């Protein structure tokens, strides 16, 4: 996941949230995750989410291409 900004450009930022940070367990449950997952947001809107170990990088790339309006720039 850390390579996505270099693949898609500066519009994509990757951050990791500590699972025990205040309010995070509630967010995890609200997103329907058992323990963790991946979320793509544009502002407050959830564009894509995949729970726990069901994250597929191909799906993440497809969601980013769709949201950004096209293919990833050539690498």
PyMOL Python script that loads the backbone (N, CA, C, O; Angstrom):
from pymol import cmd

cmd.read_pdbstr("""\
ATOM      1  N   UNK A   1       0.810  -1.185   0.000  1.00  0.00           N
ATOM      2  CA  UNK A   1       0.000   0.000   0.000  1.00  0.00           C
ATOM      3  C   UNK A   1       0.861   1.260   0.000  1.00  0.00           C
ATOM      4  O   UNK A   1       0.464   2.284  -0.556  1.00  0.00           O
ATOM      5  N   UNK A   2       2.027   1.188   0.616  1.00  0.00           N
ATOM      6  CA  UNK A   2       2.860   2.376   0.729  1.00  0.00           C
ATOM      7  C   UNK A   2       3.338   2.884  -0.628  1.00  0.00           C
ATOM      8  O   UNK A   2       3.737   4.043  -0.735  1.00  0.00           O
ATOM      9  N   UNK A   3       3.308   2.056  -1.658  1.00  0.00           N
ATOM     10  CA  UNK A   3       3.729   2.482  -2.986  1.00  0.00           C
ATOM     11  C   UNK A   3       2.649   3.171  -3.796  1.00  0.00           C
ATOM     12  O   UNK A   3       2.930   3.671  -4.885  1.00  0.00           O
ATOM     13  N   UNK A   4       1.421   3.211  -3.297  1.00  0.00           N
ATOM     14  CA  UNK A   4       0.322   3.795  -4.063  1.00  0.00           C
ATOM     15  C   UNK A   4       0.509   5.276  -4.381  1.00  0.00           C
ATOM     16  O   UNK A   4       0.177   5.689  -5.492  1.00  0.00           O
ATOM     17  N   UNK A   5       1.024   6.098  -3.462  1.00  0.00           N
ATOM     18  CA  UNK A   5       1.229   7.505  -3.826  1.00  0.00           C
ATOM     19  C   UNK A   5       2.215   7.682  -4.991  1.00  0.00           C
ATOM     20  O   UNK A   5       2.006   8.545  -5.844  1.00  0.00           O
ATOM     21  N   UNK A   6       3.270   6.889  -5.037  1.00  0.00           N
ATOM     22  CA  UNK A   6       4.203   7.020  -6.156  1.00  0.00           C
ATOM     23  C   UNK A   6       3.583   6.471  -7.439  1.00  0.00           C
ATOM     24  O   UNK A   6       3.941   6.902  -8.535  1.00  0.00           O
ATOM     25  N   UNK A   7       2.671   5.536  -7.309  1.00  0.00           N
ATOM     26  CA  UNK A   7       2.004   4.959  -8.475  1.00  0.00           C
ATOM     27  C   UNK A   7       0.910   5.875  -9.014  1.00  0.00           C
ATOM     28  O   UNK A   7       0.742   5.992 -10.228  1.00  0.00           O
ATOM     29  N   UNK A   8       0.157   6.534  -8.110  1.00  0.00           N
ATOM     30  CA  UNK A   8      -1.003   7.325  -8.520  1.00  0.00           C
ATOM     31  C   UNK A   8      -0.812   8.830  -8.381  1.00  0.00           C
ATOM     32  O   UNK A   8      -1.652   9.596  -8.855  1.00  0.00           O
ATOM     33  N   UNK A   9       0.245   9.264  -7.760  1.00  0.00           N
ATOM     34  CA  UNK A   9       0.504  10.690  -7.648  1.00  0.00           C
ATOM     35  C   UNK A   9       0.116  11.274  -6.303  1.00  0.00           C
ATOM     36  O   UNK A   9      -0.361  10.564  -5.417  1.00  0.00           O
ATOM     37  N   UNK A  10       0.327  12.580  -6.160  1.00  0.00           N
ATOM     38  CA  UNK A  10       0.160  13.236  -4.859  1.00  0.00           C
ATOM     39  C   UNK A  10      -1.283  13.317  -4.353  1.00  0.00           C
ATOM     40  O   UNK A  10      -1.506  13.660  -3.192  1.00  0.00           O
ATOM     41  N   UNK A  11      -2.261  13.007  -5.201  1.00  0.00           N
ATOM     42  CA  UNK A  11      -3.654  12.999  -4.738  1.00  0.00           C
ATOM     43  C   UNK A  11      -3.920  11.838  -3.789  1.00  0.00           C
ATOM     44  O   UNK A  11      -4.921  11.834  -3.073  1.00  0.00           O
ATOM     45  N   UNK A  12      -3.019  10.846  -3.782  1.00  0.00           N
ATOM     46  CA  UNK A  12      -3.190   9.658  -2.937  1.00  0.00           C
ATOM     47  C   UNK A  12      -2.209   9.734  -1.776  1.00  0.00           C
ATOM     48  O   UNK A  12      -0.998   9.859  -1.962  1.00  0.00           O
ATOM     49  N   UNK A  13      -2.764   9.656  -0.580  1.00  0.00           N
ATOM     50  CA  UNK A  13      -1.942   9.605   0.638  1.00  0.00           C
ATOM     51  C   UNK A  13      -2.309   8.335   1.390  1.00  0.00           C
ATOM     52  O   UNK A  13      -3.476   7.946   1.454  1.00  0.00           O
ATOM     53  N   UNK A  14      -1.300   7.702   1.951  1.00  0.00           N
ATOM     54  CA  UNK A  14      -1.507   6.480   2.727  1.00  0.00           C
ATOM     55  C   UNK A  14      -1.165   6.787   4.176  1.00  0.00           C
ATOM     56  O   UNK A  14      -0.122   7.371   4.471  1.00  0.00           O
ATOM     57  N   UNK A  15      -2.053   6.386   5.074  1.00  0.00           N
ATOM     58  CA  UNK A  15      -1.753   6.525   6.498  1.00  0.00           C
ATOM     59  C   UNK A  15      -2.228   5.284   7.226  1.00  0.00           C
ATOM     60  O   UNK A  15      -3.185   4.622   6.823  1.00  0.00           O
ATOM     61  N   UNK A  16      -1.545   4.995   8.289  1.00  0.00           N
ATOM     62  CA  UNK A  16      -1.888   3.871   9.145  1.00  0.00           C
ATOM     63  C   UNK A  16      -2.358   4.434  10.470  1.00  0.00           C
ATOM     64  O   UNK A  16      -1.761   5.364  11.012  1.00  0.00           O
ATOM     65  N   UNK A  17      -3.432   3.863  10.983  1.00  0.00           N
ATOM     66  CA  UNK A  17      -4.001   4.328  12.244  1.00  0.00           C
ATOM     67  C   UNK A  17      -3.794   3.244  13.295  1.00  0.00           C
ATOM     68  O   UNK A  17      -4.135   2.083  13.068  1.00  0.00           O
ATOM     69  N   UNK A  18      -3.246   3.613  14.421  1.00  0.00           N
ATOM     70  CA  UNK A  18      -3.012   2.676  15.525  1.00  0.00           C
ATOM     71  C   UNK A  18      -4.358   2.152  16.029  1.00  0.00           C
ATOM     72  O   UNK A  18      -5.258   2.931  16.345  1.00  0.00           O
ATOM     73  N   UNK A  19      -4.484   0.851  16.099  1.00  0.00           N
ATOM     74  CA  UNK A  19      -5.766   0.228  16.444  1.00  0.00           C
ATOM     75  C   UNK A  19      -6.244   0.525  17.859  1.00  0.00           C
ATOM     76  O   UNK A  19      -7.431   0.374  18.148  1.00  0.00           O
ATOM     77  N   UNK A  20      -5.354   0.941  18.740  1.00  0.00           N
ATOM     78  CA  UNK A  20      -5.766   1.242  20.117  1.00  0.00           C
ATOM     79  C   UNK A  20      -5.900   2.742  20.377  1.00  0.00           C
ATOM     80  O   UNK A  20      -6.148   3.150  21.512  1.00  0.00           O
ATOM     81  N   UNK A  21      -5.738   3.563  19.343  1.00  0.00           N
ATOM     82  CA  UNK A  21      -5.891   5.009  19.514  1.00  0.00           C
ATOM     83  C   UNK A  21      -7.330   5.324  19.933  1.00  0.00           C
ATOM     84  O   UNK A  21      -8.250   4.592  19.570  1.00  0.00           O
ATOM     85  N   UNK A  22      -7.529   6.392  20.682  1.00  0.00           N
ATOM     86  CA  UNK A  22      -8.878   6.739  21.118  1.00  0.00           C
ATOM     87  C   UNK A  22      -9.848   6.847  19.944  1.00  0.00           C
ATOM     88  O   UNK A  22      -9.569   7.521  18.953  1.00  0.00           O
ATOM     89  N   UNK A  23     -10.983   6.178  20.069  1.00  0.00           N
ATOM     90  CA  UNK A  23     -12.035   6.215  19.063  1.00  0.00           C
ATOM     91  C   UNK A  23     -11.865   5.251  17.912  1.00  0.00           C
ATOM     92  O   UNK A  23     -12.814   5.033  17.159  1.00  0.00           O
ATOM     93  N   UNK A  24     -10.700   4.669  17.748  1.00  0.00           N
ATOM     94  CA  UNK A  24     -10.463   3.787  16.604  1.00  0.00           C
ATOM     95  C   UNK A  24     -11.251   2.478  16.704  1.00  0.00           C
ATOM     96  O   UNK A  24     -11.823   2.056  15.699  1.00  0.00           O
ATOM     97  N   UNK A  25     -11.311   1.818  17.859  1.00  0.00           N
ATOM     98  CA  UNK A  25     -12.113   0.583  17.899  1.00  0.00           C
ATOM     99  C   UNK A  25     -13.568   0.811  17.469  1.00  0.00           C
ATOM    100  O   UNK A  25     -14.169  -0.057  16.836  1.00  0.00           O
ATOM    101  N   UNK A  26     -14.126   1.956  17.804  1.00  0.00           N
ATOM    102  CA  UNK A  26     -15.502   2.269  17.401  1.00  0.00           C
ATOM    103  C   UNK A  26     -15.584   2.462  15.885  1.00  0.00           C
ATOM    104  O   UNK A  26     -16.548   2.030  15.252  1.00  0.00           O
ATOM    105  N   UNK A  27     -14.575   3.108  15.309  1.00  0.00           N
ATOM    106  CA  UNK A  27     -14.545   3.294  13.852  1.00  0.00           C
ATOM    107  C   UNK A  27     -14.424   1.962  13.132  1.00  0.00           C
ATOM    108  O   UNK A  27     -15.061   1.746  12.101  1.00  0.00           O
ATOM    109  N   UNK A  28     -13.611   1.074  13.672  1.00  0.00           N
ATOM    110  CA  UNK A  28     -13.431  -0.250  13.079  1.00  0.00           C
ATOM    111  C   UNK A  28     -14.771  -0.983  13.035  1.00  0.00           C
ATOM    112  O   UNK A  28     -15.141  -1.549  12.007  1.00  0.00           O
ATOM    113  N   UNK A  29     -15.484  -0.967  14.138  1.00  0.00           N
ATOM    114  CA  UNK A  29     -16.801  -1.630  14.184  1.00  0.00           C
ATOM    115  C   UNK A  29     -17.805  -0.949  13.259  1.00  0.00           C
ATOM    116  O   UNK A  29     -18.573  -1.630  12.578  1.00  0.00           O
ATOM    117  N   UNK A  30     -17.813   0.385  13.223  1.00  0.00           N
ATOM    118  CA  UNK A  30     -18.750   1.121  12.378  1.00  0.00           C
ATOM    119  C   UNK A  30     -18.529   0.824  10.890  1.00  0.00           C
ATOM    120  O   UNK A  30     -19.473   0.851  10.101  1.00  0.00           O
ATOM    121  N   UNK A  31     -17.291   0.546  10.519  1.00  0.00           N
ATOM    122  CA  UNK A  31     -16.985   0.198   9.130  1.00  0.00           C
ATOM    123  C   UNK A  31     -17.308  -1.257   8.812  1.00  0.00           C
ATOM    124  O   UNK A  31     -17.224  -1.674   7.657  1.00  0.00           O
ATOM    125  N   UNK A  32     -17.676  -2.031   9.832  1.00  0.00           N
ATOM    126  CA  UNK A  32     -18.023  -3.429   9.628  1.00  0.00           C
ATOM    127  C   UNK A  32     -16.834  -4.363   9.630  1.00  0.00           C
ATOM    128  O   UNK A  32     -16.940  -5.508   9.189  1.00  0.00           O
ATOM    129  N   UNK A  33     -15.698  -3.887  10.124  1.00  0.00           N
ATOM    130  CA  UNK A  33     -14.502  -4.714  10.190  1.00  0.00           C
ATOM    131  C   UNK A  33     -14.495  -5.493  11.496  1.00  0.00           C
ATOM    132  O   UNK A  33     -14.994  -5.016  12.515  1.00  0.00           O
ATOM    133  N   UNK A  34     -13.928  -6.689  11.461  1.00  0.00           N
ATOM    134  CA  UNK A  34     -13.753  -7.450  12.696  1.00  0.00           C
ATOM    135  C   UNK A  34     -12.609  -6.872  13.510  1.00  0.00           C
ATOM    136  O   UNK A  34     -12.748  -6.645  14.712  1.00  0.00           O
ATOM    137  N   UNK A  35     -11.475  -6.632  12.856  1.00  0.00           N
ATOM    138  CA  UNK A  35     -10.333  -6.111  13.598  1.00  0.00           C
ATOM    139  C   UNK A  35      -9.590  -5.011  12.849  1.00  0.00           C
ATOM    140  O   UNK A  35      -9.014  -4.119  13.473  1.00  0.00           O
ATOM    141  N   UNK A  36      -9.596  -5.064  11.521  1.00  0.00           N
ATOM    142  CA  UNK A  36      -8.879  -4.069  10.739  1.00  0.00           C
ATOM    143  C   UNK A  36      -9.350  -4.120   9.295  1.00  0.00           C
ATOM    144  O   UNK A  36     -10.141  -4.983   8.915  1.00  0.00           O
ATOM    145  N   UNK A  37      -8.856  -3.192   8.505  1.00  0.00           N
ATOM    146  CA  UNK A  37      -9.210  -3.178   7.095  1.00  0.00           C
ATOM    147  C   UNK A  37      -8.565  -2.005   6.401  1.00  0.00           C
ATOM    148  O   UNK A  37      -7.710  -1.324   6.967  1.00  0.00           O
ATOM    149  N   UNK A  38      -8.980  -1.774   5.175  1.00  0.00           N
ATOM    150  CA  UNK A  38      -8.471  -0.676   4.376  1.00  0.00           C
ATOM    151  C   UNK A  38      -9.644   0.178   3.935  1.00  0.00           C
ATOM    152  O   UNK A  38     -10.682  -0.340   3.524  1.00  0.00           O
ATOM    153  N   UNK A  39      -9.475   1.481   4.023  1.00  0.00           N
ATOM    154  CA  UNK A  39     -10.526   2.417   3.632  1.00  0.00           C
ATOM    155  C   UNK A  39      -9.910   3.450   2.702  1.00  0.00           C
ATOM    156  O   UNK A  39      -8.847   4.000   2.990  1.00  0.00           O
ATOM    157  N   UNK A  40     -10.580   3.711   1.586  1.00  0.00           N
ATOM    158  CA  UNK A  40     -10.219   4.827   0.721  1.00  0.00           C
ATOM    159  C   UNK A  40     -11.306   5.873   0.915  1.00  0.00           C
ATOM    160  O   UNK A  40     -12.494   5.599   0.745  1.00  0.00           O
ATOM    161  N   UNK A  41     -10.877   7.064   1.271  1.00  0.00           N
ATOM    162  CA  UNK A  41     -11.812   8.169   1.494  1.00  0.00           C
ATOM    163  C   UNK A  41     -11.485   9.317   0.565  1.00  0.00           C
ATOM    164  O   UNK A  41     -10.330   9.528   0.195  1.00  0.00           O
ATOM    165  N   UNK A  42     -12.496  10.041   0.200  1.00  0.00           N
ATOM    166  CA  UNK A  42     -12.343  11.329  -0.452  1.00  0.00           C
ATOM    167  C   UNK A  42     -13.104  12.290   0.437  1.00  0.00           C
ATOM    168  O   UNK A  42     -14.333  12.357   0.403  1.00  0.00           O
ATOM    169  N   UNK A  43     -12.347  13.037   1.238  1.00  0.00           N
ATOM    170  CA  UNK A  43     -12.974  13.847   2.279  1.00  0.00           C
ATOM    171  C   UNK A  43     -13.576  12.919   3.310  1.00  0.00           C
ATOM    172  O   UNK A  43     -12.906  12.011   3.802  1.00  0.00           O
ATOM    173  N   UNK A  44     -14.828  13.140   3.636  1.00  0.00           N
ATOM    174  CA  UNK A  44     -15.526  12.281   4.601  1.00  0.00           C
ATOM    175  C   UNK A  44     -16.221  11.093   3.946  1.00  0.00           C
ATOM    176  O   UNK A  44     -16.746  10.220   4.637  1.00  0.00           O
ATOM    177  N   UNK A  45     -16.226  11.058   2.619  1.00  0.00           N
ATOM    178  CA  UNK A  45     -16.940  10.005   1.895  1.00  0.00           C
ATOM    179  C   UNK A  45     -16.065   8.756   1.750  1.00  0.00           C
ATOM    180  O   UNK A  45     -14.910   8.849   1.334  1.00  0.00           O
ATOM    181  N   UNK A  46     -16.615   7.597   2.092  1.00  0.00           N
ATOM    182  CA  UNK A  46     -15.919   6.319   1.902  1.00  0.00           C
ATOM    183  C   UNK A  46     -16.128   5.894   0.451  1.00  0.00           C
ATOM    184  O   UNK A  46     -17.255   5.670   0.012  1.00  0.00           O
ATOM    185  N   UNK A  47     -15.029   5.789  -0.279  1.00  0.00           N
ATOM    186  CA  UNK A  47     -15.049   5.415  -1.688  1.00  0.00           C
ATOM    187  C   UNK A  47     -14.931   3.904  -1.842  1.00  0.00           C
ATOM    188  O   UNK A  47     -15.520   3.316  -2.749  1.00  0.00           O
ATOM    189  N   UNK A  48     -14.163   3.279  -0.946  1.00  0.00           N
ATOM    190  CA  UNK A  48     -13.884   1.845  -1.024  1.00  0.00           C
ATOM    191  C   UNK A  48     -13.493   1.376   0.359  1.00  0.00           C
ATOM    192  O   UNK A  48     -12.842   2.100   1.113  1.00  0.00           O
ATOM    193  N   UNK A  49     -13.893   0.164   0.688  1.00  0.00           N
ATOM    194  CA  UNK A  49     -13.408  -0.452   1.929  1.00  0.00           C
ATOM    195  C   UNK A  49     -13.328  -1.956   1.738  1.00  0.00           C
ATOM    196  O   UNK A  49     -14.115  -2.549   0.999  1.00  0.00           O
ATOM    197  N   UNK A  50     -12.380  -2.553   2.406  1.00  0.00           N
ATOM    198  CA  UNK A  50     -12.213  -4.001   2.384  1.00  0.00           C
ATOM    199  C   UNK A  50     -11.785  -4.411   3.786  1.00  0.00           C
ATOM    200  O   UNK A  50     -10.837  -3.864   4.347  1.00  0.00           O
ATOM    201  N   UNK A  51     -12.488  -5.368   4.331  1.00  0.00           N
ATOM    202  CA  UNK A  51     -12.277  -5.762   5.718  1.00  0.00           C
ATOM    203  C   UNK A  51     -11.192  -6.813   5.872  1.00  0.00           C
ATOM    204  O   UNK A  51     -11.019  -7.706   5.042  1.00  0.00           O
ATOM    205  N   UNK A  52     -10.478  -6.664   6.965  1.00  0.00           N
ATOM    206  CA  UNK A  52      -9.561  -7.672   7.471  1.00  0.00           C
ATOM    207  C   UNK A  52      -8.605  -8.184   6.392  1.00  0.00           C
ATOM    208  O   UNK A  52      -7.918  -7.375   5.768  1.00  0.00           O
ATOM    209  N   UNK A  53      -8.537  -9.464   6.154  1.00  0.00           N
ATOM    210  CA  UNK A  53      -7.569 -10.028   5.213  1.00  0.00           C
ATOM    211  C   UNK A  53      -8.160 -10.235   3.828  1.00  0.00           C
ATOM    212  O   UNK A  53      -7.638 -11.021   3.037  1.00  0.00           O
ATOM    213  N   UNK A  54      -9.246  -9.533   3.532  1.00  0.00           N
ATOM    214  CA  UNK A  54      -9.872  -9.665   2.215  1.00  0.00           C
ATOM    215  C   UNK A  54      -9.476  -8.527   1.272  1.00  0.00           C
ATOM    216  O   UNK A  54     -10.091  -8.362   0.219  1.00  0.00           O
ATOM    217  N   UNK A  55      -8.468  -7.750   1.631  1.00  0.00           N
ATOM    218  CA  UNK A  55      -8.007  -6.651   0.788  1.00  0.00           C
ATOM    219  C   UNK A  55      -7.219  -7.222  -0.384  1.00  0.00           C
ATOM    220  O   UNK A  55      -6.271  -7.987  -0.201  1.00  0.00           O
ATOM    221  N   UNK A  56      -7.628  -6.837  -1.593  1.00  0.00           N
ATOM    222  CA  UNK A  56      -6.897  -7.248  -2.801  1.00  0.00           C
ATOM    223  C   UNK A  56      -6.362  -5.987  -3.471  1.00  0.00           C
ATOM    224  O   UNK A  56      -7.130  -5.071  -3.768  1.00  0.00           O
ATOM    225  N   UNK A  57      -5.064  -5.930  -3.711  1.00  0.00           N
ATOM    226  CA  UNK A  57      -4.442  -4.742  -4.282  1.00  0.00           C
ATOM    227  C   UNK A  57      -5.056  -4.385  -5.638  1.00  0.00           C
ATOM    228  O   UNK A  57      -5.139  -3.207  -5.987  1.00  0.00           O
ATOM    229  N   UNK A  58      -5.485  -5.389  -6.401  1.00  0.00           N
ATOM    230  CA  UNK A  58      -6.121  -5.109  -7.693  1.00  0.00           C
ATOM    231  C   UNK A  58      -7.398  -4.308  -7.505  1.00  0.00           C
ATOM    232  O   UNK A  58      -7.689  -3.400  -8.283  1.00  0.00           O
ATOM    233  N   UNK A  59      -8.164  -4.647  -6.464  1.00  0.00           N
ATOM    234  CA  UNK A  59      -9.402  -3.921  -6.176  1.00  0.00           C
ATOM    235  C   UNK A  59      -9.108  -2.493  -5.727  1.00  0.00           C
ATOM    236  O   UNK A  59      -9.827  -1.559  -6.084  1.00  0.00           O
ATOM    237  N   UNK A  60      -8.052  -2.336  -4.947  1.00  0.00           N
ATOM    238  CA  UNK A  60      -7.655  -1.007  -4.473  1.00  0.00           C
ATOM    239  C   UNK A  60      -7.266  -0.137  -5.662  1.00  0.00           C
ATOM    240  O   UNK A  60      -7.702   1.009  -5.765  1.00  0.00           O
ATOM    241  N   UNK A  61      -6.454  -0.674  -6.551  1.00  0.00           N
ATOM    242  CA  UNK A  61      -6.040   0.082  -7.737  1.00  0.00           C
ATOM    243  C   UNK A  61      -7.235   0.449  -8.608  1.00  0.00           C
ATOM    244  O   UNK A  61      -7.312   1.571  -9.109  1.00  0.00           O
ATOM    245  N   UNK A  62      -8.165  -0.480  -8.793  1.00  0.00           N
ATOM    246  CA  UNK A  62      -9.352  -0.204  -9.610  1.00  0.00           C
ATOM    247  C   UNK A  62     -10.189   0.910  -8.980  1.00  0.00           C
ATOM    248  O   UNK A  62     -10.679   1.791  -9.686  1.00  0.00           O
ATOM    249  N   UNK A  63     -10.352   0.878  -7.673  1.00  0.00           N
ATOM    250  CA  UNK A  63     -11.127   1.926  -6.987  1.00  0.00           C
ATOM    251  C   UNK A  63     -10.441   3.281  -7.122  1.00  0.00           C
ATOM    252  O   UNK A  63     -11.104   4.297  -7.328  1.00  0.00           O
ATOM    253  N   UNK A  64      -9.116   3.295  -7.005  1.00  0.00           N
ATOM    254  CA  UNK A  64      -8.386   4.552  -7.157  1.00  0.00           C
ATOM    255  C   UNK A  64      -8.476   5.072  -8.588  1.00  0.00           C
ATOM    256  O   UNK A  64      -8.672   6.269  -8.796  1.00  0.00           O
ATOM    257  N   UNK A  65      -8.336   4.194  -9.570  1.00  0.00           N
ATOM    258  CA  UNK A  65      -8.461   4.629 -10.969  1.00  0.00           C
ATOM    259  C   UNK A  65      -9.834   5.226 -11.222  1.00  0.00           C
ATOM    260  O   UNK A  65      -9.957   6.272 -11.859  1.00  0.00           O
ATOM    261  N   UNK A  66     -10.866   4.557 -10.721  1.00  0.00           N
ATOM    262  CA  UNK A  66     -12.231   5.048 -10.919  1.00  0.00           C
ATOM    263  C   UNK A  66     -12.408   6.410 -10.243  1.00  0.00           C
ATOM    264  O   UNK A  66     -12.960   7.332 -10.844  1.00  0.00           O
ATOM    265  N   UNK A  67     -11.952   6.538  -9.027  1.00  0.00           N
ATOM    266  CA  UNK A  67     -12.128   7.780  -8.283  1.00  0.00           C
ATOM    267  C   UNK A  67     -11.305   8.922  -8.876  1.00  0.00           C
ATOM    268  O   UNK A  67     -11.741  10.073  -8.870  1.00  0.00           O
ATOM    269  N   UNK A  68     -10.130   8.607  -9.381  1.00  0.00           N
ATOM    270  CA  UNK A  68      -9.257   9.649  -9.936  1.00  0.00           C
ATOM    271  C   UNK A  68      -9.519   9.917 -11.397  1.00  0.00           C
ATOM    272  O   UNK A  68      -8.914  10.811 -11.989  1.00  0.00           O
ATOM    273  N   UNK A  69     -10.425   9.143 -11.987  1.00  0.00           N
ATOM    274  CA  UNK A  69     -10.843   9.417 -13.357  1.00  0.00           C
ATOM    275  C   UNK A  69      -9.926   8.882 -14.439  1.00  0.00           C
ATOM    276  O   UNK A  69      -9.746   9.523 -15.474  1.00  0.00           O
ATOM    277  N   UNK A  70      -9.351   7.728 -14.216  1.00  0.00           N
ATOM    278  CA  UNK A  70      -8.544   7.141 -15.286  1.00  0.00           C
ATOM    279  C   UNK A  70      -7.480   6.215 -14.764  1.00  0.00           C
ATOM    280  O   UNK A  70      -7.491   5.805 -13.603  1.00  0.00           O
ATOM    281  N   UNK A  71      -6.574   5.899 -15.635  1.00  0.00           N
ATOM    282  CA  UNK A  71      -5.503   4.968 -15.298  1.00  0.00           C
ATOM    283  C   UNK A  71      -4.449   5.661 -14.436  1.00  0.00           C
ATOM    284  O   UNK A  71      -4.350   6.887 -14.407  1.00  0.00           O
ATOM    285  N   UNK A  72      -3.687   4.860 -13.754  1.00  0.00           N
ATOM    286  CA  UNK A  72      -2.545   5.383 -12.999  1.00  0.00           C
ATOM    287  C   UNK A  72      -1.546   5.944 -13.986  1.00  0.00           C
ATOM    288  O   UNK A  72      -1.389   5.412 -15.085  1.00  0.00           O
ATOM    289  N   UNK A  73      -0.863   7.024 -13.603  1.00  0.00           N
ATOM    290  CA  UNK A  73       0.170   7.542 -14.493  1.00  0.00           C
ATOM    291  C   UNK A  73       1.262   6.506 -14.698  1.00  0.00           C
ATOM    292  O   UNK A  73       1.506   5.684 -13.815  1.00  0.00           O
ATOM    293  N   UNK A  74       1.922   6.532 -15.848  1.00  0.00           N
ATOM    294  CA  UNK A  74       2.979   5.553 -16.084  1.00  0.00           C
ATOM    295  C   UNK A  74       4.072   5.690 -15.031  1.00  0.00           C
ATOM    296  O   UNK A  74       4.453   6.795 -14.647  1.00  0.00           O
ATOM    297  N   UNK A  75       4.562   4.550 -14.576  1.00  0.00           N
ATOM    298  CA  UNK A  75       5.563   4.533 -13.515  1.00  0.00           C
ATOM    299  C   UNK A  75       6.895   4.374 -14.072  1.00  0.00           C
ATOM    300  O   UNK A  75       7.875   4.337 -13.328  1.00  0.00           O
TER     301      UNK A  75
END
""", "prot")
cmd.dss("prot")
cmd.show_as("cartoon", "prot")
cmd.util.cbc("prot")
cmd.orient("prot")
